[in-house]
Amino acid sequence: MKSVRRKKYLLTNVIPVLLGDQANIIQDHSADVVYALDMFHQVDDPAGFLADIHRIIKP
């Protein structure tokens, strides 16, 4: 489904990633945008999640 949307909207520079326990697979300062919708209440470690977002987003 994700690949269909990327093709439909010609999004060649968008890579959907589910962070979960795999946040360390994303390089530091490599993301322009982090889109997290309707999920913060499910995060076990909100401070850690925000730290990962801060780590991966470009300055």
N, C-alpha and C positions, 0 to 999 in steps of 0.2 A: 504494500500500500504506500509506504514512504517513497519507494522508487518510482511509483506511478505518478505521485504528486510532483516529484522533482522533475520528471520528464514533461508533465503537462504544463508546468509553469516555467520550464527552462531554468531551473535552479541548479546550476552547475557548481556553485560554490557553497552549497549548504550540505552539511553532513549531520544528520540526526544522531544523537548519542544519548543513551540512557546511562546516567552516571552511576547511581547505586554504589556498589563497592568498588567500581572500576574507575573512579575519578582520576587515579594516577596515570591512566593511559593517555590523557590529554596533556600536551606539552604546556609549560608555563607561558603565559602571555600569548596564547595562540588564537583566542576567540575574540571576534568583534562584538558578538552578542550572545547572551545566554537567555534563553526563553524557558521559563519554568512557570507553568500555569496550573493553578488549582492543585498544588501538591505539597506545599510547605507544611501543612498540618500533619502530613504523613512521614516527615523526615524524623528519624530517630535522634539525630545530632544536628540541630539547626545551626549552631555555631560552626561546626565542622563543615557543613554544607556551604555556608556563606564564605568560609575561609577558602574552600575549593573554588568557588565562583571567583573570588578575588584573585586567586592564584592563576586561573586560566584566562581571565579576561585581559585584553590588551590595555596598557596604561593610557 
